[in-house]
Amino acid sequence: MTYSREAAQNLATSVLIYMAERPDLMAGFLEASGLNPQDLRKIAADPEIALHVLDFLLEDDRRVLDAAADLTIPPGDLMQARTALAGPGSYGWDV
């Protein structure tokens, strides 16, 4: 699937909700991002957080596979959504 920016942001919102339902995963995201829960609540709807949410998830293959299974999407969709938000080559790879 090719993601539009809006569809990618919607997927990132679903990922954020998925992480919120898993306290250990959310704690890892908060620690990695330097955010506290109150800050995250304030910026959760901000499109800029979407890229950070996907980046965190994509750092670990197990996270990707578990989230994709739970969200019933192909694992590659998560990277496609990230690319839609940041642009091709933005992850250090050439297109």
C-alpha positions as CSV (number, residue, x, y, z in Angstrom):
1,M,0.0,0.0,0.0
2,T,1.2,3.5,-0.8
3,Y,0.5,5.9,2.1
4,S,-0.5,9.5,1.8
5,R,0.7,11.8,4.5
6,E,-2.8,11.8,6.1
7,A,-3.0,8.0,6.0
8,A,0.5,7.7,7.5
9,Q,-0.5,10.1,10.3
10,N,-3.6,8.0,10.9
11,L,-1.6,4.8,11.1
12,A,0.9,6.5,13.5
13,T,-2.1,7.5,15.7
14,S,-3.2,3.9,15.7
15,V,0.4,2.9,16.7
16,L,0.3,5.4,19.5
17,I,-2.9,4.0,20.8
18,Y,-1.5,0.5,20.4
19,M,1.6,1.5,22.5
20,A,-0.6,3.2,25.1
21,E,-2.3,-0.1,25.7
22,R,1.1,-1.7,26.5
23,P,2.6,0.1,29.5
24,D,6.1,-1.3,29.0
25,L,6.2,-0.2,25.4
26,M,4.8,3.3,26.2
27,A,7.4,3.6,29.0
28,G,10.1,2.9,26.5
29,F,8.8,5.5,24.1
30,L,8.5,8.1,26.8
31,E,12.0,7.4,28.0
32,A,13.5,7.4,24.5
33,S,11.6,10.6,23.5
34,G,12.2,12.5,26.8
35,L,8.5,13.2,27.1
36,N,6.4,12.8,30.1
37,P,2.8,11.5,29.9
38,Q,1.3,15.1,30.3
39,D,3.4,16.4,27.4
40,L,2.4,13.4,25.2
41,R,-1.2,14.1,25.9
42,K,-0.8,17.7,24.8
43,I,1.0,16.8,21.5
44,A,-0.6,13.5,20.6
45,A,-2.7,15.1,17.9
46,D,0.3,17.0,16.5
47,P,1.3,15.6,13.1
48,E,5.0,16.0,14.1
49,I,4.8,13.3,16.8
50,A,3.7,10.7,14.2
51,L,7.2,10.4,12.7
52,H,8.7,9.9,16.2
53,V,6.2,7.2,17.1
54,L,6.9,5.3,13.9
55,D,10.7,5.7,14.3
56,F,10.5,4.3,17.9
57,L,8.5,1.3,16.7
58,L,10.8,0.6,13.7
59,E,13.9,0.4,15.9
60,D,13.0,-3.1,16.9
61,D,11.8,-5.9,14.6
62,R,9.8,-7.6,17.4
63,R,7.9,-4.3,17.9
64,V,7.2,-4.0,14.2
65,L,5.9,-7.6,13.9
66,D,3.8,-7.4,17.1
67,A,2.2,-4.1,16.2
68,A,1.6,-5.2,12.6
69,A,-0.1,-8.3,13.8
70,D,-2.2,-6.4,16.3
71,L,-3.2,-3.7,13.7
72,T,-3.7,-6.4,11.0
73,I,-1.4,-4.7,8.5
74,P,1.7,-6.0,6.7
75,P,4.8,-5.1,8.6
76,G,6.2,-3.2,5.7
77,D,3.3,-0.7,5.9
78,L,4.9,0.8,9.0
79,M,8.0,1.8,7.0
80,Q,6.0,2.9,4.1
81,A,4.0,5.2,6.4
82,R,7.3,6.5,7.9
83,T,8.6,7.3,4.4
84,A,5.3,9.1,3.5
85,L,5.9,11.3,6.5
86,A,9.6,12.0,6.1
87,G,10.3,11.4,2.5
88,P,12.3,8.8,0.6
89,G,15.8,8.4,1.7
90,S,15.1,10.0,5.1
91,Y,16.1,6.8,7.0
92,G,19.5,6.8,5.6
93,W,18.6,4.6,2.6
94,D,18.5,5.7,-1.0
95,V,15.4,5.1,-3.1
